[in-house]
Amino acid sequence: MPPFVHLHLHTEYSLLDGANRPEEVCRTAAEMGMPAIALTDHGNLFGAINFHDAARQAGIKPIIGIEAYVADGSHTERNPARKSSNHLVLLARDETGYRNLIKLTTISFLDGHYYKPRIDHELLRRHADGLIGLSACLKGEVSERILAGDLDGAEATAKTYREILGEENYFLEMQDHGIPEQRQVNAALRDLSRRTGIPLVLSNDCHYLRQDDATAHDVLLCIGTGRTLADPDRIRYATDQFYLKSGEEMATLFPRDSEALENTLRIAERCDLKIAREKYHLPEFTVPPGHTRESYLEKIVEQGLGERLAEQRRRQGPGAPKVDEAIYWERLRLEMEVIRRVGFAGYFLVVWDFIRFAREQRIPVGPGRGSAAGSLVSWALRITDIDPLRYGLLFERFLNADRISMPDIDIDFCMRRRGEVIQYVSEKYGRDHVAQIITFGTLQAKAVIRDVGRVLGIPYDKTDRIAKLLPENTRSLKEAATSVESLTEEIRKDPEVRQIVELGSRLEGLSRHPGMHAAGVVIAPCPIDELVPLCRTANDEILTQWDMTVIEKLGLLKMDFLGLRTLTVIDDTLTSLRRQGIELDLDIVPLDDPEVYRLFCEGRTSGIFQFESVGMREMLRNALPSRFEDLAALNALYRPGALGAGVVRNFVARKHGREKVTYILPETREILEETYGIIAYQEQVMQLAVRVAGFTASEADVLRKAMGKKKPEVMAEQRAKFVDGAAQRGVQRKRAEMLWEYIEPFAGYGFNKSHAVAYALIAYKTAYLKAHHPVAFMAAMLSSEMGTTDDVIKHIVECGEMGIEVLPPDVNESEWPFTIDGERIRFGLGAIKGLGEGAAEAILEARQRLGSFQSLGELVAKVEGRHFNQKVLDCLIHSGALDCFGFHRAALAAAAERMLDYAQRRRQERAVGQNSLFDDSAAIREPKVDPQVPTWEEPERLRREKEALGFYLTGNPLQPHAPALRRLATHTVAELREPREGRVTVGGLVTRLRRAKIRSGPSAGRMMGHFVLEDLTGVLPVTLFADQLQRFESLLVEDAIVLVTGSLRERGASWELTVDEVMPLERAAQRLIRAFEVRLGTGLPATDLLRLRDLFAENPGETPVELRFDLPAGPVVVVLGAGYRVASSPMLVAAAERVVGAGRVREAGRNGDS
């Protein structure tokens, strides 16, 4: 086969334009006998490392490059009058060229981005060393000038690039995809090469792997541009020739250009880049004079452990059993030995330093997360707050001397102040040394079916129905096509479905768009762009071009700075307590507090970290945890694998003595006793391997990883090693095999104990605050959820259940968040809808100056005018925040416009200095609020209050209907927080109705509905499927009072009601009332009987009227005819009682009750 190397190739990282997967394209090139292959994605190096590794894996040389965008003029100029940028292929010849590529692509994104990331000639000149350039495709500058007839300009451009890149480093690139313009350009390029001596080179602009991938690539383009294949104006490639061609195919296309063909091999031979992985790039941490990083770490670790142990002694008090501190110092010695050996002292110093900063600034820091909690060094440095010896946590789970890799310490910070820590790190190490990390969204199975269907013009209902045939978390559309029976049948009988699945299978998993990792930050020892290319997203975020997996591969320090809302809630609670003179240190609260465990056992865990869901609350009520170890175990076991395997059920049964706790070997008792003989943690498997089979701790960690990956051949090898090791230590082989078989299923559900203990500790602290300081805790919870109405309602309802009153907002009392007011909570200004942070801050600033506002006029006049308008004033009035001025809300609303006008004139006078010329008697007078303005009716007042707050706070339109709701509903919303079987009936207000199109099944394309049902005890999400929505939609208006019957299903931390029937409360009352019963005496005047008759005629309905005559011989009941049936209601009862007397009328229920 003729020698040929592809030097112009796009992978999936030419986002939504390239369809080549790095592993696949490199493997195919190797199979074709090519010695090398180049990557030239559009303007970026997103895929460079993955491509480099894939090529090495395939046994061929990787050539790293880009197809750069070259600006017409300066790369910093953003002039729409300029023509669009041109293309230029740049290949890294060596490490210098690779570094220059990183610089060029970084600058193109950060300084040159205008539709595309652009460079220019001068920028290229500064970073040309080590690069080889090709003139690129028809969008290349030379080709474009040739097609425009400017042959002199084409020659001048080619000479410019040769001069910039060097005599032997610039090539004229010829392509032939069957496009006539290319043949025209190629002829001119041959002539240009003869005149200038600039050599020719061949390429095929590869955007997909095989020729028959052309249609899939066409679809990909349409997905990226939002077009359909039927659109005549869409972007399209002219032919199906943009694939990975063989050397033979290229030689056939260019029979007279053998030297240009051979030049591909010459260029490949000149490119020799090896991306080093041998060292770690840790930031330089400056240590005091006289210290190395290792000696300084040893000093502060020993000092820190001494402080930790002293704290333990103080907490234990006299008489407590002494802790053997020698064990701690020996463990510290072993850990430090490993850290020195693997060279990670600098890593620990960096992490210690920014956590020390956070603690000094009183920024809440989590107790630890993941395997880092297993490190005594981390505990001594206060990186974590978990004593690993107390909880049996293993250092080898975190750092293994036999498997050297960068430690992974993820840190939780208060979500509000996380940015301050990132800012500190940026300032300490240099802003150009720190960056956040990119992620790539991909074309997932279900989404790709919908995308492909749209592009093909197939109706959405149909593609949506097909997508819904896929099980949740489907990993492979291709596999699903053969394993999901319903999908297989659709493919068999419907060619359109077959086409969707075939095209979707080719595109599934390709990268779609960049995004920012939620927490990942990289810290480098030098400016980041000396090691990693950077880019700017559409949201103006500066990110690494490589994701966290690549960052870690290259030995850079990647940290996860996570924002955790619970830490913010804890901090806000403690701050509120300090204002009350209560200093509480949660690090020293006892872990055996009875009130805390009562809260867990009763499932009152709304707002408790990791323990909020319906299923978790049910598990708590069954398990009845009585010690901290129970909480850690339940946190670990409440995972799909353990639940599905029945492990939780066994755990609970053993805890309460309903199932015997057994141990296969006596040696396992000490390890498994705290979890009642059940394996809950990865660390327990490691300990069993060490204790029973003689594994080293590092070997046990290898076993733990093997179990997680579940590779049969590796597991067989580990089994043999385990059984042999146990046998050598005197264990019968049969017993050893029994123990292995007990351990092996653990792979399906095992959890990291370090992580479980750390998060159980956060949960315990949160629960301690809720149990002992409920007002401060609930105020903090409400503040943390101010932006989510449903959550605010949920917490306010819970406040009611806890006996905590939530006071309305008040401009003279409220702060931005919810605050404590004695044993009550004051509503925060921040939760008033439409008020805005600027207006609230202006109100609080003016109040700080004045002490309080004495009148409405003073409020509008003294608050900065640009923040105070009619909308803001309406929000304050309707919410009740101005009730403090002593007027009803309608009167305040009537005065609002005059008050705003008054305030405007006062500000104008102050601006021109008129006030100083007159005494107060001549100044503009504040308008009066007229208390004689008619008040709003209660329903209107409440409606406006709900608009301002999102819910009813000072009253509820359901209150008059409470007796009917109690009689007609089977449950209140509050009662449905416990698991229920069967149908239930709940009454309340319809709120927040929304409709959504059903995406699958027999009702695909029809609408379904969701609303929130509010009763006097809480809120309940409600779902109506298509038939129910169609049947009951006319009843579902905002604030309609209805009775809903249906079935409950779990939905996260609450239940959701699926509707069978909806009925207006009034009609429901009538249907469930057997009769409208009137008791009459014997002496009732005829006029009163006539009045009753007229009353019945005025209220026609479906309820029969029974007249009950109390005669001496006994009662006689007369049922009136159908013409006298009534619409029974409390109002009708009251009207009839005015005729016959109080207590003589009732609505008789079907069960005999009234």
LOLO-506405 format. One record per residue (C-alpha): residue in three letters; y, x, z. Coordinates in steps of 0.1 Angstrom, whole numbers, plus 5000, padded with zeros to 4 digits. Each point is the difference from the previous one (the first is absolute). Layout:
residues N
ALAYXZ...
end
This chain:
residues 1154
MET500050005000PRO503450144991PRO501950145031PHE502649765012VAL501749915033HIS502049695007LEU503550105011HIS501749664999LEU498249745023HIS501149725022THR498049875030GLU500449695020TYR503050165017SER502049944969LEU500349675017LEU498949704980ASP500050214968GLY497250255006ALA496449865004ASN498250335005ARG498350055034PRO500150385009GLU496350035009GLU498949814970VAL502250184974CYS499250345014ARG496349945000THR500149874964ALA502050304989ALA497450235015GLU497249814983MET501850054967GLY499950385006MET503750055007PRO500850295022ALA503249855014ILE502149685001ALA503749945007LEU501849735020THR503349894987ASP501049675017HIS503449854993GLY502650195021ASN497950045031LEU497350205018PHE498549705018GLY496550084989ALA500250384998ILE497750095030ASN497449734993PHE499950114964HIS499850375009ASP497149935023ALA498249774975ALA500150264973ARG498750275024GLN497249765010ALA499249954963GLY499850374995ILE503150034977LYS503450165004PRO502849765011ILE503450054984ILE502849835019GLY503049874982ILE502449714994GLU501449824970ALA503650045011TYR502949774991VAL503050214987ALA503449845003ASP502549984971GLY502650215018SER499950075038HIS497249865020THR502549885026GLU502049804975ARG499349624999ASN501749904968PRO498649694983ALA501750124968ARG497750304998LYS496749974981SER496849975020SER498350325013ASN497650204980HIS496550135008LEU498950365006VAL496650125011LEU500150275027LEU496850185012ALA499750235030ARG498850344989ASP499650135035GLU501149945036THR503750084991GLY499949734973TYR498349765024ARG502850055025ASN502549954973LEU498349684989ILE500349875036LYS503750095000LEU500749844966THR498249675008THR501649985034ILE503550054987SER499449764971PHE499249735026LEU502650085026ASP503050094978GLY499049904964HIS498549665003TYR501649754976TYR497349764988LYS497750314999PRO499950325020ARG501950254978ILE500650374996ASP502450184976HIS500150334982GLU502050185027LEU497749885027LEU497050114980ARG501650344994ARG500250065038HIS496449915005ALA498350124968ASP498050295014GLY496349954997LEU500249704977ILE498749934965GLY501849734980LEU498749784972SER502449804978ALA498249675009CYS499549684981LEU502349804977LYS502349965030GLY500450385002GLU503450134992VAL498950204970SER498049714985GLU502849765005ARG502450224981ILE497650054972LEU499549624996ALA503849965000GLY500250254971ASP501850265022LEU497750304991ASP502750255010GLY500349835034ALA496250005004GLU499950374993ALA502950075024THR498349805027ALA496750184996LYS501750345002THR501849885032TYR496749925017ARG498550334988GLU502950185015ILE499849815033LEU496250035004GLY499450344984GLU498850124966GLU496349935005ASN500449695022TYR501249734977PHE497949824974LEU500649744974GLU497649715007MET498349814972GLN498249675005ASP498349754977HIS499249655013GLY500149854966ILE503849945002PRO501850084967GLU503150155019GLN497750255016ARG498850134967GLN503750034989VAL500850195032ASN497050234997ALA500950114965ALA503550095012LEU498650185031ARG497750224978ASP503150094980LEU502050065031SER497350225014ARG499950214968ARG503850055002THR500350085037GLY496750145010ILE499649755027PRO496249935002LEU498449664994VAL497649835023LEU497949684997SER499849725025ASN498849645003ASP502249795023CYS497149885022HIS500849685019TYR496549875004LEU496550154999ARG498149844971GLN501249834968ASP498649675011ASP502350025031ALA503049934977THR500049635008ALA499850055037HIS502950254998ASP501949744980VAL499449755028LEU501150265025LEU503350054982CYS500649625000ILE499349995038GLY502650275005THR502649834978GLY499249645010ARG499249904964THR497049844983LEU497950124970ALA501449724980ASP503650115005PRO501250154966ASP502850205018ARG497850175026ILE499650385003ARG496850104982TYR498350324987ALA499850004962THR496350094997ASP496950045021GLN500050384997PHE501550095034TYR496650105015LEU498250325011LYS498950144966SER497550274995GLY500850344985GLU498149894969GLU502249694996MET503150215004ALA498850254974THR499349724976LEU503549865005PHE501650344994PRO497850194975ARG502850244990ASP501250085035SER497250215015GLU502550235017ALA501849715016LEU496549885012GLU499250345014ASN503450025017THR498849735024LEU497450245012ARG502450295002ILE502449805021ALA497249895023GLU498950365004ARG503650105010CYS500249725026ASP498350115031LEU501049815031LYS498049985032ILE501549775027ALA499350175033ARG498449815029GLU499150295022LYS502949975024TYR501949745020HIS503849964995LEU501149925035PRO503749985009GLU501450315017PHE500349925037THR502450245017VAL498650135034PRO501950185027PRO500350384997GLY497050185012HIS497649724990THR497749934971ARG499349644991GLU496650045017SER501450155032TYR502849755003LEU497649704994GLU497750145027LYS502950035024ILE501349644996VAL496549864999GLU499050165033GLN503449895015GLY499449654987LEU496449975013GLY501250125034GLU502649725000ARG497549744989LEU497550105028ALA502850015026GLU500949644989GLN496449905004ARG499950145035ARG503149815010ARG498749674986GLN496650035017GLY501650045034PRO498250135032GLY496449915005ALA499249954963PRO497050204986LYS501250334986VAL499950064963ASP498350334990GLU503050154983ALA498050304989ILE498349784974TYR503549934985TRP500950374998GLU496750094984ARG500449734974LEU503550124993ARG498750354995LEU497449884975GLU502549794981MET502650284998GLU497350244988VAL499349774971ILE503749954992ARG500650384999ARG496950054979VAL501049744973GLY503750105002PHE501649675008ALA502250105030GLY503149944978TYR498849654992PHE499849915037LEU503450155007VAL501649794972VAL498549685013TRP500750085036ASP503750074991PHE500849684983ILE498149795026ARG501950195027PHE503249914982ALA499049634999ARG499149995037GLU503350175009GLN501949754980ARG498049715016ILE498549914967PRO496849825008VAL496950194990GLY496549864999PRO497350145022GLY498150144970ARG498149874970GLY496850124983SER498050305009ALA503050205014ALA499549825033GLY496950205004SER501950325004LEU500950145035VAL502650224983SER501749694986TRP500049845034ALA501450315017LEU502850014974ARG500749635005ILE499249944963THR497649745014ASP499849825033ILE496249975002ASP498050235023PRO497050084978LEU497850115029ARG500549675019TYR498849804970GLY497450244985LEU502050074968LEU498950294978PHE502250284987GLU497550074971ARG500749644987PHE503650134995LEU499650374991ASN496850164989ALA499850384998ASP497149984976ARG501949764977ILE503550144998SER502549744988MET503549925010PRO500149795032ASP501249644995ILE502349885028ASP501549664992ILE502849905023ASP501249655009PHE503849965007CYS502249715009MET500649834966ARG503749995006ARG500550375007ARG497350164979GLY502750114975GLU501650225027VAL496950215003ILE499850054963GLN503750095000TYR499450265027VAL497250164981SER502250004968GLU502850175019LYS497850255018TYR498050124970GLY502649924973ARG500549694981ASP498650164969HIS496950105020VAL499049635008ALA499149714978GLN498249675001ILE496849964980ILE499249804969THR497249754995PHE498849844968GLY499249634996THR497049954977LEU498849734977GLN497549825023ALA497149784988LYS501549655005ALA503550104990VAL498850174968ILE498249684989ARG503249815004ASP502050274982VAL497750034971GLY499749624996ARG503849974999VAL500250274974LEU497349844978GLY501949665003ILE497149835018PRO501349725023TYR500750115036ASP497849735015LYS497050144982THR500650375008ASP500849915036ARG496849805003ILE498050304987ALA501850245024LYS499149775029LEU496350044991LEU500250355013PRO499150055037GLU502750145023ASN500450384998THR498150034968ARG500050374992SER498749994964LEU500649734974LYS497350164979GLU497449975028ALA501249645008ALA499349904964THR496350065006SER499749925037VAL502149695004GLU498049724985SER502849764993LEU502050274982THR497050114981GLU499449644988GLU503749974989ILE499750334980ARG496949884983LYS501449664988ASP503750084994PRO501150284976GLU503649995015VAL498650085035ARG497850274985GLN503150164984ILE502049985033VAL497350165020GLU499350274974LEU503750104997GLY500649965037SER497050235008ARG501650274979LEU503449975017GLU498949935036GLY501050265025LEU502750164978SER503250095018ARG502749744995HIS503150095019PRO501350245027GLY500949905035MET500850165034HIS497350065026ALA500949805031ALA499950295024GLY499150334982VAL502550295003VAL499450354987ILE501650305017ALA500050334982PRO500950375009CYS502450024970PRO501949754978ILE497449744991ASP500650034962GLU498750365002LEU496649865008VAL500049634990PRO501949814973LEU502349725011CYS501049674984ARG502349715006THR498749655001ALA501749684987ASN501149945036ASP501850345001GLU497450165023ILE499350374996LEU496350065002THR497450264992GLN498449964966TRP496650055016ASP498249765024MET498950095034THR496550094989VAL501450274977ILE502550115026GLU497250065025LYS497950184973LEU502850254995GLY500250085037LEU503449855006LEU500849835034LYS499849634996MET501049785030ASP499849635004PHE503149875018LEU499049655007GLY502249725012LEU498349785026ARG501749675010THR498149995033LEU501650325012THR503449844992VAL499049695021ILE498950225029ASP503250204999ASP502249704998THR498249845029LEU500450325021THR503750024991SER500549645011LEU498350075033ARG502250315006ARG503049784996GLN498649795028GLY499650315021ILE496250024995GLU498750344990LEU496549984987ASP497950294988LEU497149864980ASP498350345000ILE499149955037VAL499249635002PRO496449955012LEU497449934973ASP498149755022ASP502849745006PRO498449665006GLU502849804983VAL499750204968TYR496349944998ARG500549635008LEU502449984970PHE497450174977CYS497149785014GLU502049684993GLY500950114965ARG503749985007THR500550304976SER502749884976GLY502350304996ILE497350245014PHE499450294976GLN496749984982PHE498849705020GLU502049714984SER497649854975VAL498249675005GLY496650174998MET501050285024ARG501349755026GLU496749814997MET498150335005LEU502150085031ARG499249665015ASN496350074995ALA500050365010LEU502349975031PRO501050365000SER500350145035ARG500850374995PHE502050214975GLU496850134984ASP499149644990LEU503449974982ALA499450324981ALA496549894990LEU501149654989ASN502850164979ALA497450224983LEU497449734995TYR502349734987ARG499450124964PRO498149824972GLY497050245001ALA499449965038LEU500749634999GLY497649954971ALA497350205016GLY500149805032VAL501050305021VAL502949815018ARG497649735010ASN497650255014PHE502850185018VAL501249685017ALA496549905009ARG499250335016LYS503350025019HIS499349665016GLY496350075007ARG498649764975GLU498450284981LYS498350305016VAL501750344994THR497450254988TYR500150374990ILE497550154976LEU500250345018PRO501450075035GLU502350264985THR501949734982ARG500949805031GLU503150205010ILE501449984964LEU499349634994GLU500449855035GLU503749914997THR499149794969TYR496949845016GLY497650214979ILE501749904967ILE501450264976ALA503749914995TYR501550334991GLN499650294977GLU500450245029GLN496949855016VAL497950094969MET501450355002GLN499150035037LEU496549874994ALA499450264973VAL501250285024ARG498249875031VAL496749904984ALA499650204968GLY501850325010PHE502849984973THR503150205005ALA503149795004SER501150104965GLU496649914985ALA500249665018ASP503349944982VAL498450084967LEU497349735009ARG502849765009LYS501650054966ALA496749974982MET499449665016GLY503449884988LYS499350104964LYS496449865001LYS498650234973PRO496249965001GLU499150364993VAL502450135027MET498849745025ALA496450104993GLU500950365007GLN501949915032ARG497149795012ALA497550284996LYS502450245018PHE500549755029VAL496349925005ASP499050374997GLY502750105025ALA499049735025ALA496350104997GLN500950365007ARG501749895032GLY496949825012VAL500649654987GLN497049824985ARG500549974962LYS499349635001ARG502749955027ALA502450224980GLU499449804969MET500649685020LEU503350135012TRP501050104965GLU499249654987TYR502149865028ILE502950244991GLU499849964962PRO501449644996PHE503050125020ALA501350134966GLY500849634992TYR502349945029GLY500850325019PHE503650055011ASN502150305012LYS500049995038SER503250205002HIS501849744980ALA498549715019VAL501050145033ALA503550084989TYR500649654986ALA498349845030LEU502550185022ILE503049864980ALA498449655003TYR499550045037LYS503750115005THR501249714979ALA497849765020TYR501350155033LEU503549914990LYS499149654989ALA498149945033HIS502650145024HIS503349984981PRO499549704977VAL503749914995ALA501050354990PHE496950034978MET500549674982ALA503750084994ALA498950334984MET497349824979LEU502549744988SER502550284991SER497350194980GLU499349694978MET503549884995GLY499750014963THR496849784999THR500749645009ASP496349905005ASP499550295024VAL503149915020ILE498849645003LYS496650125011HIS501550225028ILE502449735011VAL497249755003GLU498150265020CYS503050055022GLY499949635008GLU496350025009MET500850295023GLY502849805017ILE502850224985GLU503049814987VAL501750134969LEU503749925001PRO502149934969PRO502250264985ASP503450045016VAL502950214986ASN500950095035GLU496550095012SER497850094971GLU499450364988TRP498650094966PRO496449995013PHE498449755023THR500950095036ILE499149925036ASP502149755018GLY498549995035GLU496649854996ARG500949864966ILE500550154965ARG503349974982PHE499849954962GLY501250294980LEU502849984974GLY497850204977ALA497749704996ILE502749764989LYS499449944963GLY502950094977LEU502050175027GLY499450364988GLU500150335019GLY503650074991ALA501349675014ALA497950045032GLU501250355006ALA503649894995ILE499549725025LEU498450245026GLU502850264994ALA502749745006ARG498349875031GLN499750355013ARG503850034998LEU500849655013GLY497349955026SER499349654986PHE501449754976GLN502049735017SER500249764970LEU499049954964GLY503450114989GLU499850335018LEU496650064986VAL501049964963ALA503350185006LYS498750315018VAL496850074980GLU500750224970GLY500849764971ARG497950154972HIS496949915021PHE501149655009ASN500049724975GLN499049634997LYS496450084996VAL499850225031LEU501949745021ASP497749724988CYS496950215010LEU501550065035ILE500949635005HIS496749864987SER497950245020GLY501749915033ALA501650345004LEU503449845006ASP498949725024CYS501550235027PHE503549884990GLY499249655014PHE500249794969HIS497349834981ARG499050154967ALA501549744977ALA503450065016LEU499750374996ALA498949964963ALA503049764994ALA502450275013ALA498450294982GLU502250014969ARG503249975020MET498850285023LEU499350234971ASP503449934985TYR501650075034ALA498250335003GLN501050104965ARG503749935007ARG499850195033ARG498650304982GLN502649994973GLU502849985027ARG498550305018ALA499950194967VAL503749964993GLY501050045037GLN501649665005ASN498549955034SER502250275015LEU503149814990PHE499349685019ASP498849905034ASP496749835005SER501549654999ALA501050054964ALA496650144989ILE497649794979ARG498249765023GLU496249985001PRO498849674986LYS498349775024VAL496449884998ASP499949625000PRO497349885023GLN500549654987VAL498250094967PRO496849794998THR497050205012TRP497150074976GLU497049775004GLU497250205017PRO497950034968GLU503050144982ARG500850255028LEU496550125001ARG499850024962ARG503050244999GLU498650195030LYS496850064981GLU501950124969ALA501750265022LEU497050115021GLY497049924978PHE498649765026TYR501049755027LEU501150165033THR501949755021GLY498249694990ASN497449864976PRO499949704978LEU496449965011GLN500949925036PRO500449624995HIS496650004983ALA498250205027PRO498149705014ALA498749904966LEU499050364992ARG498150035033ARG498249674992LEU499250074963ALA499350384998THR496750155012HIS501850335009THR503450165004VAL500650324981ALA499850205032GLU496549865007LEU498950134966ARG500450365010GLU496549995013PRO497149994975ARG499149654989GLU497249854981GLY500349694977ARG503049804989VAL503249975020THR503149784998VAL503450155007GLY503449844998GLY503450154994LEU502850094976VAL499550124965THR502050334995ARG500250284974LEU498049834973ARG499150224971ARG497849964970ALA497850264982LYS497950004969ILE496250015006ARG498650314983SER496349934997GLY497249745002PRO499949654986SER503649935011ALA501450324983GLY503549944987ARG500749715024MET502450025029MET499050035037GLY502349975029HIS500850185033PHE502249885028VAL500650075037LEU499349715024GLU502250015031ASP499249805031LEU501650025034THR497650285010GLY500050244970VAL499550044963LEU496949994978PRO499650124963VAL498649724979THR498450024965LEU499549724975PHE497750064970ALA500849844967ASP498649655005GLN501649975034LEU503350134988GLN500049754971ARG499149725024PHE502450075028GLU502850194984SER502549715003LEU499650005038LEU500850375003VAL503750015003GLU501850245024ASP499949875036ALA497849704991ILE497949905031VAL496449994990LEU496549995014VAL497750264983THR496249995001GLY497950304989SER497950305008LEU501150335017ARG499350344986GLU501050345014ARG503150164985GLY500950345015ALA501449955035SER500049624998TRP498249704985GLU500849824967LEU499349634994THR498549894967VAL501049644992ASP497749714996GLU502749735005VAL503749975007MET501649685013PRO503549925011LEU500049965038GLU501349644998ARG497149904977ALA497550205020ALA501149815031GLN499449674983ARG496650104987LEU498850125034ILE501449695018ARG497649715001ALA502749745008PHE503549935011GLU499449815032VAL502549775017ARG499249835033LEU501649665004GLY500449785031THR499649624999GLY503749935003LEU501450204971PRO502949814983ALA499549894964THR503150194991ASP498450335011LEU496949924980LEU502349964970ARG501750335007LEU496650175001ARG499149844967ASP503250134984LEU499450355015PHE496550014985ALA501449894966GLU502650275001ASN497450275006PRO497149934975GLY497150235000GLU496250045004THR499549955038PRO498749665011VAL502049825028GLU498049875029LEU501749755024ARG498350015034PHE500649695021ASP499450045037LEU498749655010PRO498649895034ALA496549974985GLY500250354986PRO501750194971VAL500049864965VAL500650224970VAL501449874968VAL500050224969LEU502949914976GLY499349974963ALA500550294975GLY503549874992TYR501150125035ARG498650354999VAL502550265011ALA501050374997SER499350095036SER502450265015PRO501550085034MET503349844988LEU498149674992VAL498450015035ALA503450045016ALA501549724980ALA497149765008GLU500350095037ARG503649895000VAL498749664991VAL496949965022GLY500750255028ALA499350375008GLY496450105001ARG498749704981VAL499750164965ARG497750294990GLU498450174970ALA496349955006GLY498050304987ARG496749984983ASN498350175029GLY501449745024ASP502950225012SER503749944994
end
